[in-house]
Amino acid sequence: MFTVTTVCHRTSESRHPLLMLTNRQGNRFFFGKVPEGAQRVLNENGLRVGRLKSIFLTGIISSWSDIGGLPGLFLTISDATSRGIDIFTNSSKTLTYVVATWRYFVFRKGIELNVRDTDDQSYIGDSSAVFIPVKIPSLTPARDIPAAESSRLFALLKKLTSFMFPADTLKANSADPDSYKADFSEAEIPTHVQLPDPAEFVDIHSQKSLSFIVRFMPVRGKFDPVKAKALGIKPGLKFKSLTDGEIVMNDKNEPVHPHQVMGESKTFPKMLILDIPNVAYLDNTISEGIWFEKSEANGPEDFELVYHLLGDDIDFELPKYVDFILKFPKNCKHVISHPSIADNTLVFKTYAIHMLKLKCIMNNSFNLPYFEAHTPLTKHFKLQSLQQFSIDPSGVKVCEKDVVDETWSSLYDKEVNAPEQKEEILGNSTLSLGPIAKAESLKDHVQVVTLGTGSALPSIHRNVLANLIRIPYLDEITNEIRFNSILLDGGENTIGSLMRNYGHNNNEQLKQIFDELSLIFLSHLHADHHLGIVSVITAWLEHNKHNTKKLHLILPWQFNNFVTEWFRLEQRTQDYDMDRIVYTSCEQFIRNPRGELEQLNISEFEEKLGNGVLSEIIPKVEFTPMTQQKHKTYEELRLKLVETTRAIHCYWAYSVSLTFNLSLTETFKISFSGDTRPNPKFVEIGKNSDLLIHEASLDNDLIEEALAKKHTTIVEAVKVAELMDCPKVILTHFSARFSEKHSFMKSAEEYQEASRKMGAYLGRSANNIFDLQHTPRHSFEDMEICYANDLMSIRYKDVGLQKAHFGAINELSKEDDSEAQKLRDEKEMLKQLERREAKRVQRLAMSRKRKHSADQPAV
């Protein structure tokens, strides 16, 4: 039996459909697009990728939303298996360019991503199924691209991407606490090649759309020993030979063929995955004869399952499309994906339940994210997440028992044991975006929305990092309080979090957020911090296309290169005015900026490749000082001061402090750590911050892991706030291992004891912030500490309100307190201490080796 499971359908979190075929051996194949959010959906539903064999991208590639989840999914796959992954596409040239744009941040995982074209393959498959690619041309006239130059550039891009996945990953994944001080890419020529414009070698605008006929191979019937004996074959080796398909001789020396002793073969109906991206492909698709041909290649079986993955401008109720559907057998099941019928249903049910319980504790700190109920179609099937079709010799059967069909009311009734609160909780579904009452100052109106609070990979309870900050200001003309919004990092599917959180009342609040959004800051190039930024930029451009606003980006320079290269591709099919996007490097806010590495053009790369030169010191381009015009631009954003410092995490990583003018007399200073070890230089630029948002990836007992991965523990993050003389701190970027339950520090005594232990453990380690001499302005009891959850919305005035609820919050994830569990916990603690000691010994050995090397005289 085969099963086809819908991983994603069109929702706020997943903008395109993704299907998963599972064969008889348990191997898996993906079909459709890989939108942002796909890997979190897989985690939510327990769909493992360890046995994923291939990805078949259908349709065309024209926007980030088509493949925005692919780089993150690739990183997830690389953690699950050491095998490479094959991706079949309509255009290997286009997808190779896409992969090449990732070279600054998807790399060195030691496995290969193999881009496979379908031009020269009549079928793809294994012993269980055959996948027949069908390419449909667009009615859009094709551009004339010189074949020789196209082939040359494509060959160079393939060579360039081949260097992204080397077997040696030691430099990129070094546990040496000092590894952040070196840029291991500074001599890697392939990383610093300027990609050619995709229009020079591939026609993006009129690419062919890819669909797949899936034929499931017949299963040979069972061996019938009664028939064999009747034909004069005695039990033994000849039985086995017949079972293996060999001809044998009976006792009369007559040949006996396998088909004479085998039961009837079992055949399966075929499946079609039809992708029509837009109306330019419609007529050619429905007039294509291959869908109804029965041949040796396509198989004699009938279709009994057709997926229709339709673009926004396709009208599937047109008479000609209805007639097309009627050409298939009457018992064929049709599954339609189209935005006009897609239900924006709940996707992450596990977290929704957890957040609903959090809201019952802190009602004014969470919206109830917007989602719709599932409404089935009457004539055909509507594509829906977790919908499943099974395919066996008897036909195709549908199972929708796992389809999520919830409302907030039904979830509340099932999961919350407080009926007296229901009306109050559900009636407060959207928090106000306006000024608050009883504010003592303008800064009390500041609103922090922790859109994602996880680290590394999306987990069930936490998406990856993103922070929306709404900064109030007094309009001197109207004397009204208005807001500007900024985004501090934007991990994968930040746009989905925004759409869910602010999607009520026909996106009324979402439109306001994009009216306000004026600045995006990116701390560094790790994928969990930025894979959602392109979608936010495109959504901002779409929302603001009828005005003259500008969106400012403060980025590591490599990410600006990526954004530039990506939009060269997307602008071929979308009308975006990229002059509206204003870039400044994080380096330009540092007193002595480091120069960025110069990019080689593709011809220089070709020459060096021909000479076997792949590594040499690359020249640097010095940053020019900030121009008066750019200073003026930041003043228009009411930014009084921007300060960055290099983070202790990886090369080209940054922390930032931003000071805003709220009025003529009041300012607000916010500091954001990004990923880093505790950093005295960050303390310096963050001095007297009003609010600190600091990563606290790991619990205090995991200090060795924090040192190796250059992250911060909880007690260290609080210490940074104390050293900054910052009265309020929001902790975020939590490891998945304590993504649901927090290790709250509840008292000054607990904090002081944890500080003493950590300071003593770190001893003379570099940047031991517990050794810094400081008389704190705010005691621990006076500080307001908030442990962030996804989609938490907190006003500056209310940062400290969570403390009164620490106990109730941890009760939500109450652990087994049986004697057996306590014994297991003790054993795990001993193992953890052993691992920590082993890592400490390794770290000290690296330190001694480094010191010994430094003491050696130069040769």
Secondary structure, 3 states (H helix, E strand, C coil): CEEEEEEECCCCCCCCCEEEEECCCCCEEEEECCCCCHHHHHHHCCCCCCCEEEEEECECCCCHHHHCCHHHHHHHHHHHCCCCEEEEECCHHHHHHHHHHCCCCCCCCCCCEEEEECCCCCCEECCCEEEEEEEECCCCCCCCCCHHHHHHHHHHHHHHHHCCCCCCCCCCCCCCCCHHHCCCCCCEHHHHECCCCHHHCCCCCCCCEEEEEEEECCECCCECHHHHHHCCCCCCHHHHHHHCCCCEECCCCCEECHHHCECCCECCCEEEEEEECCHHHHHHHHCCHHHHCCECCCECCCEEEEEEEECCCCCCCCHHHHHHHHCCCCCCEEEEECCCCCCCCCCCHHHHHHHHHHHHHCHHHECCCCCCCCCCCCCCEECCCCCEEEEECCEEEEECCCCCCCCHHHHHHHHCCCHHHHHHHHCCCCCCCCCCCCCCCHHHHCEEEEEECECCCCCCCCCECEEEEEEEEECCCCCCEEEEEEEEEECCCHHHHHHHHCCHHHHHHHHHHHHHEEEEECCCCCHHHCCCHHHHHHHHHHHCCCCCCCEEEEECHHHHHHHHHHHHHHCCCCCCCHHHEEEEEHHHHCCCCCCEECCECHHHHHHHHHCCCCECCCCEECCCCCCHHHHHHHHHCCEEEEEEEECCCCCCCEEEEEEEECCCCCEEEEEECCCCCCCHHHHHHCCCCCEEEEECCECHHHHHHHHHHCCCEHHHHHHHHHHHCCCEEEEECECHHHCCCCCCCCCHHHHHHHHHHHHHHHCCCCCCHHHCCCCCCCCCCCCEEEECCCCEEEEHHHHHHHHHHHHHHHHCCCCCCCHHHHHHHHHHHHHHHHHHHHHHHHHHHHHHHHHHHHHCCCC
